[in-house]
Amino acid sequence: MDAVLDDFARHWPVYVSMPFVAALIGYVTKRVAIEMMFRPLEFVGLKPFLGWQGVVPKHGGRMAAIATDLLTSNLLDIKEVFARVDPVIITRELEQPLLRAVDGIAREVLEQHHPRLWEVMPTLAQELLIKQVQASAPQLVREFLDEVRDNLDEVLDVRHMTVERLTRDRALLVRLIRETSRPEMTFIARAGIVFGFVLGLVQALVWALTRQPLVLPIFGGAIGLFTDWLAIKMIFLPREPVRLGRVILQGKFQRRRAEVARQYGELVANEVLTVPNLLDALLRGPKSDRLVAMVERAVGHAVDAQVSAAKPVVALTVGAQRLQEMKHAAAQRALAELPLTARYAEGYLTEAMDVAKMVEQRMLALTPLEFEGLLRPAFRQDEWKLIAVGGVIGFLVGELQVLLMLG
């Protein structure tokens, strides 16, 4: 015992520093593990063995699929979302841009497919024809929206759209997970300080009693391994509140359910299921051909309605074949104008669909295990590697301590 006290007296700064160094090991290993989850977005190093890519971007496709399955099966009813859109209101929102679009489409199609007829028509007759087409446009839009809503599954693949968006944009996937779990990441790093300090006290005692060079690196490695593992577990477990006297234990992520639900709903609404993204999926997704067919049919009916009174004359002067070509050209121009025209109703559509609120409310109704599935996949894949890195860094710092003690 006298030898231990004598050694402490001669090396007390080193003994005092051990818990603080251990706390630093705990913190640094956690920060490294956290950054390794998300960075870099692309592989850096020499493939296939030497190098690293963030766990989340590396497994982006699988994680995107998991996130999408949770979203589409538990958190979102796309039919209910579209049912909130009032065709009358959206038509009113689009009135002026719709009239301009119809004017441009009608003039362009007539000039292109029957220039002689258009040229010989008096200006008054041209304007009257355009006005007639414009007058029918609002009814056409309402009928088209009703048809889309009634056949939504046939024209929109939300799962394909979401997976493709998250897979293509790795930064978005990282942001979706990282922003949702930022407090948990901070907790992991801070927990490393506390756990490391406590283990550092034990480390100092064992070193004083043994003076074995392996004690410091072994303890350093153990601190890195154990604190990484424990911090990750404490995020999720226990899933349900457990009361120990006056203390209530529950995984940090589970305790933040209301905050996470609100934040996740906003991220999904603002980054994934936006009006432009949904429109792009309708126009260019795997089921877009069916939407095109709907537009062709709706425009065709509108053209037929306009010329029904003079159909024999039209058939004689224009011809059935050219009339069909004009319908097709008008439908294609309508599709091309759709994104620009719909932009004027983006504010109303976003407010009416209220994706954020729906996701938030349904997340609050998830079971604890289902709720854990929102974040857990980001940790589970290659989790052992993150913990192992913590152990390696801790071991190296411990070895450095030995060199300082014996140097």
Buried (B, 14 or more C-beta within 10 A) or exposed (E): EEEEEEBBEEBEEBBEBBBEBBBBBBBBBBBBBBEBBBBBBEBEEEEEEEEBBBBBBBBBBEBBBBBBBBBBEBBBEBEEBBEEBBBEEBBBBBBEBBBBBBBEBBBEBBEEBBEEBBEEBEEEEBEEBBBEBBEBBBEBBBBBBEBBBEBBEEBBBBBBBBBBBBBEBBEBBBBBBBEBBEBBBEBBBBBBBBBBBBBBEBBBEBBBEEEEBEBBBBBBBBBBBBBBBBBBEBBBBBBEEEEEEEEEEBBBBBBBBEEBBBBBBBBBBEBBBBBEBBBBBBBEBEBBEBBBEBBBBBBBBBBEBBBEEEEEEBEEEBEEEBBEBBBBBBBBBBBEBBBEBBBBBBEBBBEBBBBBEBBBEBBBEBEBEBBBBBBBBBBEBBBEEBBBBBBBBBBBBBBBBBEEBEE
